[in-house]
Every structure is written in C-alpha cells, then in structure tokens.
Amino acid sequence: MKRETVIVIDFGGQYNQLVARRVRECNVYCEIYSYKTDIEKIKAMNPKGIILTGGPNSCYEEDSPTCTKELFELGVPVLGLCYGAQLMMHVLGGKVERAQVREYGKTEVHVDTDSPLFAGVEEETICWMSHFDYISRVAPGFEICAYTRDCPVAAAENREKSLYAIQFHPEVLHTVRGKEILRNYVCGVCHCSGDWRMDSFVQISIEAIREKVGDGKVLCALSGGVDSSVAAVLLSKAVGKQLTCVFVDHGLLRKNEGDEVEAVFGPDGPYDLNFIRVNAQDRYYIKLAGVDEPERKRKIIGEEFIRVFEEEAKKIGAVDYLVQGTIYPDVVESGLGGESAVIKSHHNVGGLPDYVDFKEIIEPLRDLFKDEVRKAGLELGIPEYLVFRQPFPGPGLGIRIVGDITADKVRMVQDADAIYREEVAIAAKAEEEKTGKKPSWMPDQYFAALTNMRSVGVMGDERTYDYAVALRAVRTIDFMTAEAAEIPFEVLQKTMSRIINEVKGVNRVFYDLTSKPPGTIEFE
C-alpha cells in the first residue's frame, strides 16, 4: 500500500505509541522502529518525516542509545522529542549536561510564534516536561525558539535543514497545544497531505486480502471482541464462504459471553459466516492449573489457542491461512515494534508458539490503533453497539485473576464483574435520562478483577477468610495512557454491597486509582 509515512525512531521512551497515534490523528500513516534500524532501511521507506522519541538515558554516556549524523543529512525533516532533542544536539555538535533543577510535570513555556512548529500557539503555553538533563548549548545552525524559567532551550530549530528539537512532550494531553504543535510539524514542515483514512484502508485491505488468499481456505480466530469481530467481517467481505470463524470458549470469558457471541455470529445471527464454537474450558483449566506467573499464563493461553485452531483446521480440511485481530499496540507492547521494554506478551503476538501449522497468519488490523479499528468497523457496516463495546483481552479473565486460575475463581470474577457493569450502566442511564447527556464520569473501560489477597471478614456474625475484588475504571482516548474514572461513590458503594452479598468467596472490595503509566489497564 503506497502512502505517506512518518517514522518514529524509538529510544525507549514510554510514550512512543502515543507519538505515533498523534501523527495518525493528522491522517498520516506512522510506524515505530528501533533506533538500531539500519539507515538503509530507513532510506528505502522514503519517509516524509522522522521523529526521535524520548528515553530514560543520558545521550552523552558511552553506552546510551544513539544514531548517526547521516540520519540528519537525508533531506528529511527530523523532530527530536526530549531525549531525541538532546541526542540531536549532541550528535550535531551541541552540548547536553545534567540539569541543576529537574523539570517534571506541567510547565509554562515561552515559545517563538514565528517558528513553523508554534504557528497558531500562544506565546505562553503549558507543556509537559520530564527530564534530568538539559541542552546547555545548541548545535551550530540552530536557533532557540522556546524556553522556560529553568530550561534555556525548551525548543530549537534549524529551519534551513528542517531539523527541530523539543525538550517537552507534545504527544501527551497535558501539553495544552501539543496536537497543534505535532500537526504543524507533520503537515506544515513535512508537507503531508493527510490521505490516511479508514474508507480507503478498508477497500484496499479487502482487495489485498482477496488477491493474497485466491481460492485458499481461511480460518479466523473470533473472540467476539471488537478487534476479532472487525477482522472477521473484513475477511468475510473479501473471501466470503472461504472463511470459517472459530470461537474458542476457553472458560475465561465474561459471564454469559459465550452465548452472546454465538447469538451475534452464529447461524441465527446477521452475518453470513461459517461459525464453529469450541468449548475448551476444561482443557484450559488443566493447562493453567497451579500457574501464577503472568507471562507464563499468557504463553499457555496463546499456545493452547493455536493448538485448538490447528485441530479445527484438520476437521474442516486443508486450511491455508489463519486470521487474527492483532492491532498495533499489541505489536509494540509485545516488544516487536520498537526499542521499549516488553510490557506484556499478547496471546496473538508474543504468545504464539514457534511452530504454527498454517501457510501464513493474516493480521489485517496489525497497523491500526484501537480507535482506528472502530472506524474501520463502522466503514464495514458493523452496528455501533458491537463496534463500541468495551475492550476485552485475548487471554480473558486469565489476566484479571491475579495468581493461579481455578473454575471457582473464574466464577467469582465473572459474577463480580457482571454486577459492577450492571450498576454502572444503571447509574449512567439514570443520569442521562435526567440531564439529557452522557455522564462526565462515565468510564471508557471498566471491569472487576480478582486479587490474590485473602483477608479476614465478618459475615452473619461469623468469621470469613475470603478473596478481595478490585474494581477498575479508566478514562482514556487511545488506551495507551489512562486515568482512573471518578465513578460516584454511591455507585461504588452499591456495587460493593452487592458483590459481597451475592458473590460467594468474596468479602472485600477495592477501587483501583492507578493511572497508566505507571500501571497498565489490565492487571496482568
């Protein structure tokens, strides 16, 4: 697919996905690559722009991630962010030193509005700083175009060579005009036209899949979640009855979810799919017995996932392709898209075994972020209630049960989660009917998880020693960063009371206030 591309070079920063996401918001395609990527490969991609991310190191130390001077001599606009800005100065002859005063958090920045980066931005604006080092001397040919009280070089530019360095993080929401600054770079400096759109993506993908598959048989991993549902409908439109969708009920789904998935995608549903449901609960429980390490659980679930599909493929005859709903954050968080640490293996990326008995795995959504997947779903005509359902991880409740997994623990978290979702929905509906608008506190994702903690309680004048449930609810735009939602206390109280009274084995309920970062949205 020929398209304008901006490349993000990852130096280990926590916001690398967010940088790429912000570029995509400008309708420009963007991918993340490690700083170790060969310069010839970068040239071959013919990027319209290159962005260097932040990172935890000091660029002047001997073993720190670096890049060659040649990167800045390609004739391609380069934007350095935080560590990327310091590295640009360091490589091109400037000086970076340890700062006497660390800047962290929201900071007032004075910008030169004549700079192409700051067109339309107020002279004084709030930005998000996070650095120990600072640029004490800009490289030859650069001019300072922003500063703060403690940072003499908050931004610098060499307009002639289209090289720009920003000490703060424009990609995070805390930088008030960050989106405009990045848009100025992508559209103004790089002159991107912004032709990355979902309608063209869907049509081109259908044609490409049809050409690749030919008359081959395709097996799709259908979980009923947003990603796999969009992938299934996309494949259905491309190859029709050559597609068989297999839904593996591994016993780690939300309450009644297996039946709900079958009602939508099964023979009585609105889609013309070859649908097979495999009830594999016992098989998974046996494999997971006694396993409490999160990565090991993910690996087991991922491998068993593939083995079930291989068995189903043999039953229906030779199958050439396996389809999965892998999306771009899955790839990056599994350590396959850049230089950042492996956050967690995803069952359909890092969780796959080395040997897979298919000609090829097709991942039509691999390049998309979650909100782009939803847009693709709407383009495909999938109903909004399916497209905008809450995300549910591939390993399911396996990563919402801290510690080892048993059928009884699954039952506890299923029941608690069902109560929680029901009470939030009831409260949200009541407020919307009263005010005429969606509640401001309504979370983008919320669920119950079962902790591995047991504690003493008193119920009916008797001592209990049972488990604690943690309630999680977050507000987020892109699921790469998130903040805890402020659900009304009376809703939490009612949820707590119902869970303790209705869910056998639970005697305590917590509410998780952790943001992402430092936490993840899921527990494991």
N, C-alpha and C positions, 0 to 999 in steps of 0.2 A: 504494500500500500504506500504510494508516494504521498508524502505530506511534509509540511514544515515541522521541524523538530528542534526543540531546545533541550540541551543535555545538562543534567545536574551531576556534577562530579562530587562524590560523597567522601568526606574526610572523617566520617564517624560521628557526625552531629545527630542529635536526637530529632531534629526537625526536617530531615531530608525528604520524607514523604510529603510533608506539608509544603515544602518549596515546590515540588513537582505539581502538587494539587493546585497551588495558586497560579502556576503557569497555565494549567489546563482550564482554569476559570476564565482565562483570556482566549479560550477556544484555540489554543495552540498545543499540539501534542508534545509531551515531555517524558523523558525516561531518566532513570538513575543509574549511574555507573560508578564503580570503584575508582579511586584515584590511581590505582595500579593499571587501569586500562591503557593499552598501548596507544600511543599518539597516532599511529597509522590507522587504527580502527576508528578513532575519533574523526580523523580527516575523511575517511570513507563514508561516514554518516552524513557529511555535509551539513552540519548543524547551523541553524540561523543564529544561535546564541549558546553560550556556555555559562553555567552558574556554579560557583565553588561554594560548598556548604560550610557550616560551622564544624567544630570538632573540639575534643577535650584537651588537645595537646598544645604545646608552645612551638611555634614554627621554627624558632632558632635553635632548638635542641637537635642533637645529631640524628636520632632515630625517628624523628617526627615525620608523619605523612607529608609528602611534598609533590611537586610537579616540576616539569622542565620549563625553561624560559620559552621554549618553542610553542607552548600552549598559548602564550600571549602574542605570538607572531603569526598566527594562522589567518589573520584578517577577519576574524570572527569576534563580535562583541563579547566581552567577558565581564561578568559581575561576581565579585567576591563578597561573601557574607560572613561577618565575624572572623572565624579562623581563616576562611577563604580570603577575606580582605587583608588580613595580616600577612598571609602567605604571599599574596600578590605583591605587596610592598617589599617583603623580604627577598623574594626571587628577583625583583626588578631593581634592587639597589636602595630601597628604603631601609628603615630601622624599626624593629619591634622590640619592646622591653617589657619587663614586669611592671605593672602599674602600682603606684603607691596607694591608690584608692581603687578598690574593686567596684565596678558598676554592675548592679543586678536589679532587674525589675523595671518598672515604668519610669522613664527618664525624659525630661524636657530636652528636646534637641532643636538647635537653631540651624536652619537649612538655607542654602542659597537657591532661591526660587528661579534663578536663571539657568540652573543646571537642568539638563534634559530629564534627569531622574526625579526632580522635585517640581516639575511643571504642575501647576494647579494645587500644590501643597502649601499650607500656611507657613510663614517664616518660623513660627514656633509650633512644634508639634510633639506629641507624646509617642515615644518609641520604647521597645523592649530591649534592654541591654543585658548581656550576660558574658562578662569577660574579666580575666585577671590581667592579661597583657594589653598593651595599647601600642598604637603606631606613634612613635616619637618623632619620626622624620619620614615624609612621603618620598616615594621614588622619583627620580628625575622625570620631568614631563608631566607630573601630576599637580593638581591644584586642590586645596582643601575646599569642600563645598558643604560641610556640616560640622558642628561641634557642640559639645555640652560643657557644663561647668567643670567637670573633671576629666573630660576626654577631648583633647585638642583636635583630634582627627576622627570625627564620627562618620565622615564620608570624604572620599577623594576621587578625582576623575582625571583621566587623560582623554579629552574629547576627540583629539586627532586620531587616536588609535582605538577609540570606543572601549576603553578599559575603565571600570568603575569598581570602587571598593566601599562597602558599607559595614561599619562596625556593629550596628544593631541588627535585629532580626525583623525584616519587613513581612515575613511569612506568617507570623503569629498574630492572632486577633488583638493582642494587647498593643500592637503598633497601630495607632489610630488610622493612619493613612497608608498602611503597608500595602494593601491591594493596589492602590493607585500608583505607588512607587514601582511595584513589580510590573504593573501594566505599562507604565512609562518606559521601563526597560524593554519589555517583550515587544510591544507594539511601536513605541517611539524610537528606541535605539536600534533594536533588531529588525524593525520594519516587517514584522509578521502580520499577515493579513487576517489570521484567525479563522481558518476554514476547518478546524477540527470540531465536527458536530455529529450528534447521535444519528440523525437521519441518514447521512452518508455512511457513517460507520456500520449501521445495521445492514444497509443494502450491499455494501462492499463485502461485508463479512459473509452474508448469505451466498453471494456469488463465489467467493473464495472457497468456502466450505464445499459447495456443490462441485466445484472443479477438483478439489482435493480428493473427495470421497468417491466420485464417479459412481459406480454401481456397487460399491462396498457396503457392508453392514456396519451399523454404528450402535454402540451401547452407551447409554447416558446414565451417569450417576445422579439420580434425582432424590434430593433430601426433602423437597418441599419448601426449602428456604428461598430467599429472593434470588441468590446467585444461581443455584442449580435450576430454578424454575425458568429464569430468563434464558439460560443456556439451552434448556430442553426445548423451549418454544422456538428459539433461534434455529436450532438444528432441525426441528420439525418442519419449519418453513423452507429449509434448504434441501432436505433429503426425504421428507415425507415418511412413508412406511418402511424405509430402510432403517429407521431409528426404532430402537427398543429402549424404553426407560425402565430402569430397575430401581426400586425404592427399597433400601435396606433398613428395616426397623431393628436397630441394634439394642433396643430397650433403654436407650439413653435420650429419648425424646421427651418433649413436654407432655403433660397429661393429655391424653386422647389425641395427640397429634398424628399418630399413625393413621387413625381412621379419617382424620380431617384431610390429610394428604391424599389418601385414596379417593375420597369423595370428590376432590378437585381434579386429579389427574387420571383417575381410574376410568374404567369403561363407561361409567354413567356421568362422567364429567364433561366439561365443554371442549376439551382438547382431543384431537384425533391421534392419540398416542398408543403405541403398544406398551402397556403398563404391566409390570410384574412387581408384586410385593413379596419380599423375602423376610420372614420372621426369624431373626437370628439372635434374639435376646439371650437365650441360654448359652449359646456359643460364645458370645462376647463376655458374659459374666464369668465363664470358666477361664477364659484367657486373661481376664483382668484381676482375677482373684489374688488378693494379697499385694497387688502392685500399688504403691502410693506415690512414686516419683512422677511429677507431671509430664516430663518429656517422654518417659517410658510409656506412660498411659497413651499419650498421643501417637507414639510409634506403633503400639499394639493395635490401636483403633484404626490407624491408617493402613497397616498391613492386612488386617482382617478384612477391611473394607475392599481392598483389591482382590483378595482371595475369593471372597463371595462373588465378585463380579466375574472372575475367571470361570468359576463353576457355572454361573448362569449363562455365560457366553457359550460354554460347551453344550449346554442343554438346547440352546436355540440354533446351534450350528456355528460355522466359522464366522467370527466377528473380527473385523479389521481395525476398528477404531473405538477407543474409549473416550467419552466426553466428560469433562469435569468443569465445575463452576468456579475454578480458581480466579481470583481477582488480584489486582496489582499489590495491594497491601499484604496479601498472603505471601507473595513472592518476596517482597522486601523484608518483612518481619521474619521470614524463614532464612534470611541471610543470603539470598540468591540475587539480589538486585543492586547491592552497593557494598559499602565497607562497614556499615554499622553492625553491632553485635547481633547474634541470633536472639531475638526476643522469645520466639516460641515456634516450634515446628507445626505447620498446618497439615492436617490429615491429607490434604490433596496436593501438598507441595513437598515439604521436608519429611512428611510422614510416609512417603511412598517407599516400598522396598526396592532393592536394587534391580530385581528381575520382575518384569511385568509382561504377561503373555498376550500382548496386543501389538499390532504393527506400529501403532502410534497413538499417543494421547492428544486429543484436541482440546484446547482450552480457549474458547472463543472470547472469553471476557478477561483474559490474563492481563491485558493492558489497561483495564478500567478500574477506577476508584468506585466506591460503593454508590455514590450519588449518580455517577455516570451509568452504572448498571441499572439503576432505577429509571433513568431517562431512556435507556435502550429498551427496557421492559414496556414503557408506555408507547414507544415507537412501534413495538411489536403487537400492540393491542391487548396486552395483559391488563386485567382490571386493576384499578388503583389499590383495592384492599389487599391484593396479593403483592403488588409492587412495593407498597409501603409498610408491609408487615415488619415486625421487629426482627433484627438480625438474630440468627441462631447459629452457633459454631458447629462446624462439621463433627467434631468429637462429642457434641451434645452435652448432656449433663455430666459426662465423664470429666469435664474440666470445670464444672460447677459443684463438684463434690470433692472437697479437699481431703486427700488421703485415699485409702483403698475404697473400692466400689463393691457394693452388695445390692441385691434386689431391694432390700429393706431401706437402704439409704436412698436409692432411686425413688422409691415410693414417697419417702419423706420430702425430698426436694420437689418432686412433681406436685404434691398436694400443697406445699407451702407456696410454690411459685404460682399455682392456679389461683389461690386465694389472693395473693398480692396483686396479680394482674387484674383480677376481678374488682378489687376495691379501688385501685387507681382508675380503672375505666368508669366505675360508677361515679366516683367523685368528679372526674373530668367532665363527664356527660352532664351532671347536675349543674356544675358551674357554667358550662357552655350554654345550657338552656336558660340560665338565669341572666347571664351577661351578654349572650349573643356572640361570644368569641372564645377561641381555644384558650384554656388557662395558661398563663405565663409560666407556671411551674411544671407544665406537662413535660415529662422526660422524653428523650428520643429513644432511649433503650432502658428497660428496667426488668429485673428478674430476681429470684431468690436463689441463694447458694447455700449449700450445707457445709459448715466449717467442720474441722476435725476436733473441735473442742467439746468436751463434755463437762457439765458443771452440776452442782447440787441445786435443787429447787424444791419447792413445797407445793403440792397439788392435792386438794382434798384432804388436808391435814396429814398427808403422807410425804415422806422424803422421796425425791426423784433424783436420778443421776442420768441426764439425757443430753442430747445434742443442742447446739446453738445454730440458728439460721441467720445468715446475713442477707439483708436486703440491699440491692444495688440499683441505683437510678442515676443516669447521666444525661446532661445536655451536651450536644456536640453537633458540629456541622459536617465533619468529614470522618469521624470515628478514629482519627489519628491523634487528636487531643480531645480531652473531655473534662467537664467539671461536674461535680455532684449536683443533682437537681434538688431544689428546695421544696420537696413534697410537704404539703400541710401536715402539721404534727398530728391533727386528729385522724388523718388518713392512715398515718403510720401506726397510731395507737390502735385503731380498729383492726388493722392488718395483724398487728402483734397479737391482739387478744384472740382473734380467730385462729391464727396459726397454732398458738399454744393450746387452745381448747380443742381444735379439730385434728391436729396432726400428731399422731401417736409417736413418741420418741423425741419430741422437741419440747424444751422447757425454757428457752431463752431466745430473744430476737435482737439482732444488732442492725444498725443502719450504717452503711459504708460511705464515708465522706471523702474518700481518696480521689484525687484528680488523676488524669493521665496526661503527661507523666506526673509523678513518678510511678504510679501504679499502671496496670493495664485495665481495660474494661472488664474482661473476664478474670476469674480468679486464678486460673492456671493456664 
